Amino acid sequence: PVIETAEGDSDYCDDLYCPACEKIFQNTKALKNHKKSKKHREMVTLLRQQLEAEEDHLCAWSAEDQLGDQELGEDQLGDMENGEHHLGDQELGEEPLIEEVRR
């Protein structure tokens, strides 16, 4: 957060910034009063819920990814570790059946 002074200079004031509400305060007393406000507490609660939901989503996605890796056969994983990536019969990086498109 940047505060513009009368001279046009910019001062960083992380100590007077509320990231939950995205507000900058002029002094510590104003910030302290703000943190006691109902609006701030509601915003903190909302952000906490959003972060927990996002974390749950990421953990579920990671668990699904790990499960998918377990379902792959050892041969497929071995090929992938050796740099061989296959999509069906077609290797990655090859043009998909251009001849059929031209016909």
ZAMAR-473402 format. One record per residue (C-alpha): residue number from 1; residue in three letters; x, y, z. Coordinates in steps of 0.02 Angstrom, whole numbers. Layout:
<atoms>
+-------+------+--------+--------+--------+
| lumse | balo |     px |     py |     pz |
+-------+------+--------+--------+--------+
|   NUM |  ALA |      X |      Y |      Z |
...
+-------+------+--------+--------+--------+
</atoms>
This chain:
<atoms>
+-------+------+--------+--------+--------+
| lumse | balo |     px |     py |     pz |
+-------+------+--------+--------+--------+
|     1 |  PRO |      0 |      0 |      0 |
|     2 |  VAL |     61 |    173 |    -44 |
|     3 |  ILE |      8 |    337 |     34 |
|     4 |  GLU |     32 |    496 |    -68 |
|     5 |  THR |     96 |    642 |     35 |
|     6 |  ALA |     60 |    826 |      0 |
|     7 |  GLU |    229 |    839 |    -86 |
|     8 |  GLY |    184 |    697 |   -204 |
|     9 |  ASP |    303 |    574 |   -121 |
|    10 |  SER |    248 |    397 |    -89 |
|    11 |  ASP |    268 |    313 |     80 |
|    12 |  TYR |    240 |    129 |    112 |
|    13 |  CYS |    134 |    101 |    266 |
|    14 |  ASP |    106 |    -85 |    287 |
|    15 |  ASP |     78 |    -56 |    473 |
|    16 |  LEU |    -75 |     52 |    435 |
|    17 |  TYR |   -152 |    -61 |    303 |
|    18 |  CYS |   -295 |   -184 |    326 |
|    19 |  PRO |   -276 |   -320 |    193 |
|    20 |  ALA |   -446 |   -395 |    233 |
|    21 |  CYS |   -537 |   -233 |    193 |
|    22 |  GLU |   -404 |   -163 |     76 |
|    23 |  LYS |   -399 |      3 |    169 |
|    24 |  ILE |   -258 |    117 |    224 |
|    25 |  PHE |   -272 |    215 |    386 |
|    26 |  GLN |   -189 |    377 |    438 |
|    27 |  ASN |   -137 |    319 |    611 |
|    28 |  THR |   -131 |    167 |    723 |
|    29 |  LYS |   -281 |    223 |    826 |
|    30 |  ALA |   -391 |    228 |    670 |
|    31 |  LEU |   -331 |     55 |    619 |
|    32 |  LYS |   -360 |    -12 |    794 |
|    33 |  ASN |   -539 |     56 |    795 |
|    34 |  HIS |   -568 |    -15 |    621 |
|    35 |  LYS |   -514 |   -189 |    677 |
|    36 |  LYS |   -647 |   -184 |    813 |
|    37 |  SER |   -784 |   -139 |    690 |
|    38 |  LYS |   -921 |   -261 |    640 |
|    39 |  LYS |   -886 |   -234 |    455 |
|    40 |  HIS |   -702 |   -282 |    476 |
|    41 |  ARG |   -743 |   -437 |    579 |
|    42 |  GLU |   -871 |   -493 |    450 |
|    43 |  MET |   -744 |   -469 |    310 |
|    44 |  VAL |   -613 |   -569 |    405 |
|    45 |  THR |   -739 |   -709 |    432 |
|    46 |  LEU |   -786 |   -709 |    248 |
|    47 |  LEU |   -605 |   -713 |    192 |
|    48 |  ARG |   -566 |   -854 |    313 |
|    49 |  GLN |   -711 |   -956 |    243 |
|    50 |  GLN |   -654 |   -923 |     65 |
|    51 |  LEU |   -475 |   -974 |    105 |
|    52 |  GLU |   -533 |  -1133 |    192 |
|    53 |  ALA |   -644 |  -1177 |     43 |
|    54 |  GLU |   -501 |  -1145 |    -77 |
|    55 |  GLU |   -383 |  -1250 |     30 |
|    56 |  ASP |   -510 |  -1392 |     35 |
|    57 |  HIS |   -529 |  -1382 |   -154 |
|    58 |  LEU |   -340 |  -1386 |   -180 |
|    59 |  CYS |   -319 |  -1531 |    -59 |
|    60 |  ALA |   -457 |  -1628 |   -147 |
|    61 |  TRP |   -379 |  -1590 |   -316 |
|    62 |  SER |   -209 |  -1646 |   -253 |
|    63 |  ALA |   -284 |  -1807 |   -182 |
|    64 |  GLU |   -371 |  -1842 |   -349 |
|    65 |  ASP |   -207 |  -1811 |   -439 |
|    66 |  GLN |   -116 |  -1933 |   -325 |
|    67 |  LEU |   -255 |  -2061 |   -347 |
|    68 |  GLY |   -241 |  -2041 |   -535 |
|    69 |  ASP |    -55 |  -2074 |   -525 |
|    70 |  GLN |    -87 |  -2232 |   -424 |
|    71 |  GLU |   -212 |  -2292 |   -554 |
|    72 |  LEU |    -84 |  -2275 |   -693 |
|    73 |  GLY |     10 |  -2436 |   -721 |
|    74 |  GLU |    190 |  -2446 |   -668 |
|    75 |  ASP |    242 |  -2461 |   -851 |
|    76 |  GLN |    157 |  -2296 |   -894 |
|    77 |  LEU |    235 |  -2208 |   -746 |
|    78 |  GLY |    405 |  -2280 |   -791 |
|    79 |  ASP |    386 |  -2216 |   -969 |
|    80 |  MET |    336 |  -2044 |   -905 |
|    81 |  GLU |    486 |  -2037 |   -789 |
|    82 |  ASN |    598 |  -2081 |   -936 |
|    83 |  GLY |    529 |  -1935 |  -1035 |
|    84 |  GLU |    413 |  -2038 |  -1144 |
|    85 |  HIS |    239 |  -1963 |  -1143 |
|    86 |  HIS |    102 |  -2046 |  -1243 |
|    87 |  LEU |    -77 |  -2002 |  -1283 |
|    88 |  GLY |   -151 |  -2163 |  -1346 |
|    89 |  ASP |    -49 |  -2213 |  -1500 |
|    90 |  GLN |      8 |  -2034 |  -1533 |
|    91 |  GLU |    163 |  -1964 |  -1448 |
|    92 |  LEU |    161 |  -1788 |  -1381 |
|    93 |  GLY |    229 |  -1660 |  -1501 |
|    94 |  GLU |    171 |  -1750 |  -1660 |
|    95 |  GLU |     47 |  -1668 |  -1777 |
|    96 |  PRO |   -124 |  -1751 |  -1765 |
|    97 |  LEU |   -162 |  -1844 |  -1927 |
|    98 |  ILE |   -143 |  -1696 |  -2044 |
|    99 |  GLU |   -162 |  -1809 |  -2195 |
|   100 |  GLU |   -343 |  -1848 |  -2150 |
|   101 |  VAL |   -384 |  -1663 |  -2134 |
|   102 |  ARG |   -312 |  -1627 |  -2307 |
|   103 |  ARG |   -421 |  -1760 |  -2391 |
+-------+------+--------+--------+--------+
</atoms>
